[in-house]
């Protein structure tokens, strides 16, 4: 008899496709660009890992990038779980392709849109705006986030965006978000019961945010029990650990939080080193200057590869346990994860220790 050791950090067996689409929202008079990563037909095997065949793309104010996916590859028939990715403030739908492609290689459809503040001119920062105008704009940006995700879910579930033979499992829907996107992930269960699992990457929403950080709040009045995993950074200057501890303490069980040591806020994104150093050295408004002064040079922090490894493996394990009811994933998450990750060269702490209702995952 052959036994397979569960390892969520390894890439999955399925080739990955990626497709860019648009979803017009007639009610709000906006058209949302969105990206979908998905399992591709087997004849694309290896192409998503080949620098020659894999997709390249350009994002604003950045160098060209590649991702481990084949642009417009033919989708693989089947019934697949769905994960929504919600990006940080000031970012875009392709902010974490390292994570989206990893999940897709394990049999998930991952979808991400450019949120309203990216595409709606009325939500953009204006030169010379007053403090009152800025706060009103912030309120409008915050108010748009959850409706954006609901709209994307409706669009995906009502339209065959990847072909008639690729179905989305309405009973297996999760969300992962970073920063303001993490707030979005934690906010949506207050008004939408389709979400069955959450991964919050360094989420916003604490009761005492730093100056210059969007003052988005959370009630945690969820409509159903939603297993939640927090992945946060020890040296996060934008959204410090005190705020993570507060949010985690208010989150309904089942819940778990792991802290990546020697990491800052940008470690949860593609091209983390370049983003971190750009924020650390660029001219910033006075209210953000203190935060900037506290940032360590990236050379003093953990590597981008280490952070990617941490995020993609634990995110996958959480979704496989919470959505797929995979016993091996649940058992993995119930282990001494700090010790398991230390064996792989990743320094992690846990606060508090694992808290969950075991019956949820098995």
N, C-alpha and C positions, 0 to 999 in steps of 0.2 A: 504494500500500500504506500502511495506517495503523499506526503504532507507538504502543503505549500504554506510558507510563512507569510503572514499578511504584511505587506510593505506599501503603504500609501504614498511613499515618497518617490517610487519608481513611476516613470511614464507608463500609461496604459497601453494595451495591445492594439487600439484602434487608430487608424490614420485620421487626421483632423482636417476638416474643411472650414473655410470662413467666407462669409458673404456680407456685403454692405447693402442695406436696404433703407427705404424711407417709409415713414408712417404718418400720413396727414391727419391732423387732429382738427376736424372742422369746427368743433365747439370752441376751442381756444384759438383757432386760426393760426396754428403752428404746424410745421412739418418737421418731424423728428428723424434725423439720421440715426440708424441703429445698426449694430453689428451682431452677427450670430456665428458662434463657433459650434461645430457639430461633428458627430462621427461620419466619416466619409466612406465611400465604397472601398472595398479591399484593394482594388487595383491601384489606389493611391498610396499603398503602404510604402513607407520610406521616403516618399516625395516631400512630406511635411517636415522631415528632418534634413533634407538636402538643401544646402545653401543656394543651389541653382534653381530648384523648383519651388521652394517655400516662398510665402508671401512677403513682400516688402511694402512699406507704407511710410507716409510722412505725417507727422503731427505738428501743430503750430509751435514755432519757436524751438524746434528740436532738429537734430540730425535725422536722416532716414533710418528706419529701423526694420528689422526682420522679425517674423514670428513663426513658430513651428506649426504652420498650417498652410494648406493649399487654397489659394483664392478661387472661389466659385467651383470647388470640387463637387462632384455628384454626391448627394447625400445617401446615407445607408438606410434602407428601409427598417422600420421597427417602431416601437413605442418607448420613448425616451423621457427620463425626468428632466425638468427644466430648472435652471438656475438663472436668476437675474443678478447682474452686477451693477452696482450704483457707484459712480465715480466721485472723487472729492470735489470740493469747491475749486473753481479755477482750472479744472482738469477736463477730461473728455472720455469717451466710451472705450478708447483703446489704452487706458491707463495701466491695465494689469493683464496684458496678453499672456504673460508667463503662467498665470493662474487659469485663465480661460481655456488655453490650449491643453493644459494638464487635465482639467476636468473633462473636457471633450474627449480626450484620449481614453478616458475611463467610462465613456458611455453617457455623458450628460450633454444636453443642449444648453449653451450659455448665451444669454442675450444682454446687450448693454446699449443704452441710448445716450446721446448727448442731452443732458438735462436742460430744462427751460432756460436757466440763466446763461447757457452757452449759445442758444439759438434765438432767443427773443430780444430784440433791440431795446425794448423798454425796461429790461432787467439788467442791462449793462451799466457798469460804473460810468458816471458822467463827470466831465471836467468841471470843477468848481461847485459841485453839489453841496448843499448845506447839510448839517448834521441831521436835521429833520428829514430831508430828502433821502439821505443815506439809510436811515433807520426804516423809512417806509419801503425803500427798495429791498432791504434785507428781509422785511416781513413778507414781501411778495415772493422773493426767492425761496424762502422757507416754505411758504404756503403751496408752492408749485411742486415740491419734491415728491410727495406721496401720490398726488394725482398723475405725475409723470409715470411712476412705476405701475400704477393701476392701468393707465392707458396702454402701456407696453404689454402688460399681461393680457388685457382684452384683445389687443391686436394679434398677438401671437396665438392665442387660443381660438380665435375666430377665423383666422386666415391660414392657409397652407403655405406658409412663407418658404418652406424648404421642400415642397412637393407633396403630393397626396400620399405617398407611401411612408413619409416620415411623420409620425404622430407624436404629440406631446402628452405626457401622463398628467392629467389634472390633479391626481392625488399625490404627486411627487414634485412639489414646487418649493424651491428654497431661494434665499436671497443672500448675497454677500456684498458688503459695502465698506468703503474705506473713508474715514474722516467724516465729512458731511454725508457721504454715502453710507457710512456706518450708522449715523443718526437716522438716515432714511430707512435702512434695514430694520432698525429697532422701532421706528415709528409706524410702519405700515400695518403691523398686526393690530393696532388700535382701531383700524377701520376696514380691514380686509382679512377674512379668515382663510384665504387660499394658501397662505404661507405656512409651510410645515417645518421649516428649519432655517436658522439664521447663523451667519458668521459675520461678526462685527470686527472690522480691522481698525484699531485705534479710533473708536467712534467719537464724534462730537455729541453734545447734549448734556454735559454736566451743568449743575446749577450755578457754578461760578467760573465761567470761561475767562480766558485771558483777554485783555484789551485787543480789539481788532478781530476777534474770533466771532463768527456768527452765533448769536444768542438763541440757538434752537433748543427747545425744551422737550422733555419726554414725560408722559404720564404712566406708561406701562400698563394701561388699561386694555390688555389684550383680550381678544375674543375667544382664544383657545390657548392651550398649552403649546409652546413652541420651543423645542430644544435649541439652546443658544450657546455659541462658542465665541468668546472674546480672545482675539490675538492682539496683543498690545506691545509697546516698545518701552524699554526701561528708561531711555534718555529722551523721551518725546518732549520737545520744548513747546510745540504748538498745543498739544492736548496731554498735559502731564498725568502721571500715574494716579495722583490724588483724585482726579476726575474719573479715571477708569475704575478705581475702587468704588467710588460713589455710585456710578452707573451699574456696575456689576452687583453691588449690594441691593439695588432696587429691582433688578431683573428677576422676573418669575423663574422658578425652577422648572425643568432641569437646566443647569447652566454650568459653564466651565470657563476659566480664564487662565491663559498662559502668557508669560511676559518674556519677550525676546531680549536678552541682555545685550548691552552695547549697541543699541539700535535707536534711531530717531524716526520721525514721522514719515519720511519719504521711503523708508525701507520696504513699504508694502506696495511699491509701484515699479513699473519698468524703468530701466535707466536710473536707478535710485541714486547712484553716486553723482551723476551730472545734475539731477534735480536738487539734491541736497546742497551741493556746492553753489548752485545758482542762487538758491534762496539765502544761503549763508552770506553771500557776498554782494547781492544786488542792493540797490537803493530801496529802502522800504519806508513807509510812513512812520512817524514817531511812535504811534501806539504799538508797532510791531518791533521796534528797535531792541527792546530788552530781550524779547524772545530770540532775536537774531544773535545777540551777544552771547547767549547761553549755548548756542549750537557748537558742538565739537566738530573739528574737521573730519571729513569722512574717513580719513586714514586712521583715526583713533576709534572708529566704530567697527562693527562686524561687517563682513563683506555682503555685497548684493546677492551673491550666490547662496550664502548662508541664509539670508532672509527669505529668498525665493523658496528654498528647500523647506524651511519652517512653515511658511504660509501655505504652499500648495499641498503638502502632505497632510497637515492637520485639517485644513479645510475639506479636503477630499474625505478623510476618515469621518469627520463629523457628518457630512451629507450621506455617506454610505451607511452610517449607523442610524441616523434620524429618518432618512427618506427610504433607503433600501432595506432597512432592517437586517443589515449584515452583521451576524454574530461576531465575526472576526474583527470588524471595525469597532464594535462596541467593547469587545474585550481589550483591544488595543488602547482605546481611550480611557479605560478603567485602570490601566497600568500606571506605574511610576513614570510619567512621561518625561519628567526632568531627567531621570536616569536613562531612559530610552534615547532621548535626544543627545545627551552627553556622549553616549557611545558613538554617535554619528558626528561628533565634533560641534554640536550646537548648544550654546549655553542658554538655559531657560530656567525661569522660576515660575512657581505657581502660587497664586493668592486668590481666595483661600484654597485649600485643597479641593479636589474634585467633589462637586455636589451634584447629584442627579438622582432621579427616580429610575432605578435600573429597568423597571418594567417598560419604560418608554422605548428603550433601544433594542430590546430583544423580542 
